[in-house]
């Protein structure tokens, strides 16, 4: 993760993203009611920032915990929670892997495109497993991120808006991208605050590396994690716009359901440590743990091309990999090869012609 200048200025960030989160929270609660196995009474807010959603869920009577890698953000959220008298627990944690005292949240959320700060497969699968460890069985994880729906224009248009609070005015400019690497699937996101306060102006700019994430890749990453399954996905905060009905919107909100237990960090030693102990003849005593997650083999070009070629009258479904069998070759060809091998072996035997 790149250093985040914005997150050292939580008050500016809080103003720039300071609209009422009520409608978005209504959508999240509707997802809870539709897909959670029981009533959601506790929520974990991952990469919570200044806590727009943490505070809103607490106002609605939920038990809430928020985590973020920025201490400034967490301090700001903690102070806001105290001023409002809301019981929000806050933790400074790295979303790539973390542990919290509580492991029985009914649901977790990760909003405002924070998920794409996970820039490689290892970070994503580790993150998914970390979240799953903190959820009840079949608990929900709702992820909001920008995805690629048009390869010719993977990032859409720049965004710009203005927000004000008291004597503070912030003009935010985002969705600007540089240094796109189509092989690593990363790009540099450029964010800009134009801040005016008490007649003084300044510009704060941040560059951070983020992952360029495709919908079908996201499904493969879920499979690789082995701890979540897709329950539903939507285009923006609307239950009426599932993400399998074109035209596709760049903002994807995925509702995931936890489906498996995962090993605790204590059960999995880093490979470097394991190799060092093996080298010295002291094999580590470990409990059995699953093999490292592997992504499925990539889909062929035709399947990806089909994904983009489908028209508006035919909803998209993830391309299915055909089942492969050991006898994939035509039976007559296999029989001919067996006959030839048998003749060769006979000819080499003593007395053979």
PyMOL commands that set and color helices and strands:
alter all, ss='L'
color gray80, all
select helices_A, chain A and resi 6-8+10-16+22-35+52-59+71-84+114-117+121-133+151-153+215-225+265-267+271-279+301-309+331-348
alter helices_A, ss='H'
color red, helices_A
select strands_A, chain A and resi 42-46+63-68+88-92+105-110+135-146+159-165+168-181+186-197+200-211+228-235+251-258
alter strands_A, ss='S'
color yellow, strands_A
deselect
rebuild
show_as cartoon
